[in-house]
Amino acid sequence: MFAIEVRDHIMVAHSLPRPVFGPAQGLHGATFTVDAAFFTDNLDENGLAVDIGLATDVLKEVLAPLNYQNLDTLDIFAGKVTTTEFLAKHIFDRIAEAIDNGRLGGGGQRVRKLRIILNESHTARGWYEAEL
C-alpha cells in the first residue's frame, strides 16, 4: 500500500472535566502536531498516491476552525470530552468528508485508508485510522 503523509499543527485550549484526567481537568493549552496519512493501493499515471499539495490544503482547512480556539466553547463539542483520541476522530471525519466532496481531485477516489495522528509532545501521541 502507498501513502502520502502531511503535517500541520493546532494550538487549542480545553479542559477534560473528569477526575481521571487529574490536573488536566482545568482549562489548559495544548499544541498538537497533526499528521494525516492517505493510503492507496496504487499510483496514478503520474506516479502519485494523492496530490501532496491538495492533501496539505485539506488538512489546513480542516484544522482552521479549531486553531486558537477554546474547544470548551465550540458548539460542535458541547457535552464532549475533547481527548486526543476524540479530536483525531473528529479530524478524520472532516477529512473523509473533504475526500468525498472531491477536494483531493481524482486521487481522492483511490484513498482506501486514512490515519490521523495527534502528537501531544515528543513522548505522547494518539490517533484514529480506518478504511474509507
N, C-alpha and C positions, 0 to 999 in steps of 0.2 A: 504494500500500500504506500502511496506517495502522500506527502504532507507539506503544506506551507504553514509556517507559524509566524504571526506578527505580534508585536508588543506595544503597549501603551501603559498609562497609569492614571489613577484617580486619587484624589485626596478628598476624604469624607469625614464627617463627624457622625457618631451614632452612639447609642447605648444598647446594652444587652441585659434588659431588666429581669434577670432570673438569678437566683442565688448561685447556681452552678458556675456563673461567669465571674464570681468574686469581684475584684476591683473594676472589671470591665462593665459592671452593672451601671456605673455612672457614665455620663457623657464623656467621650474621649475621641481623639482623632485617629485616623488610620490612613496610611498611604499604601495603596495596593498597586503592585506591578501586575498588569493583566496580560496574559498570553492567550492567544486564540489560535488553535491549530485546526486546519481544514484538511481532511483526509479524502483522497480519491483513489480509485482502483487503477486509473490510467491517466495518461497525459494527453493534452490536446495536440493539434497539428503543429503547434509552436513549441512543444515540449514543456508546457505549463500544467501544473495541477490546478491552480487558480491564479488569477492575476494578483500579484502581491500588492500592487498599488490599490486595487479595489478592496482587497481584504483589509488593508490598513485604514482606508477611508471608512469602511463599515464599522470596524472596531471603534474608531474615534467617534463616529456618530452615535453609536450605542452607549458609549461611556459619557458623552457630553451632558446628558440630563442628570447624571449622578455626581459629576465632578464639582468640588467645592460646595457640596450640599450637606445639610444635616439630614440624614436619612430618616430620622425620627419624625420629621415634619412633612415628609412627602406622602401624599395621599395613596400612592401605589403601594406603599409599605405599611399602611395603617394596620395595626394589630399583628405585624410580623416581627420576628426576631431576625435581624439582618446579619446573621453569621457569615463568615467567609463562604461556606458551602452554599448557603441560601443565595448570596449575591452571585456566585458562579452560575447557578441555575438560572437566575434572572437574566444575566448577560447572555447565556446560552440561548435562552428563548428569544431574546430580541435579535440576536444574530441569525438564528434559524428563520425568523420572520423575514429578515432582510434578504436572506438567500432565496426564500420562497417568492419574494417580490422582485427577484431578478437583479438585485444590487451587485452581485458578483458576475454579471454578464452571463455568457454561455457557460463559463466554467462552473458556475453555481450548480448546474444540473448534474455535475459529476461528483459533488461533495456527498460522501457516504457517511462520514462521521465528523463530529465536531468536539473539540476538547477546549474547555475554558479553565485556565489556572489563575488563581489569585494568590500572589506571593505577598504574605503579610510582612515578612522580613527575610533575612538571609538564612533563617533557621526554620521557618514555618510557612506552609502553603496548603491550600485546599483547592479542589477542582470538581468540575462536573463534566462528564463526557457521555455521549450516547450516539447511537446510529441515528441518521436522519431518515 
